[in-house]
């Protein structure tokens, strides 16, 4: 479910400069729609922040991908 939407999001991230394959793989495997209310699921894979309740939001995917890529993490 939502696999094509995740692929589209990953393509958007690539076009915006995200090149770390592990970061892109994470975005392909994490089911973002599970973290948003049912009424927002149709927007789960858009590159926007979304409300998750109690005045909180789930961050814009590009922002998360950029920050994660900039960490330049290594195994261990």
Order of alpha helices (4+ residues) and beta strands (2+ residues): alpha-alpha-beta-beta-alpha
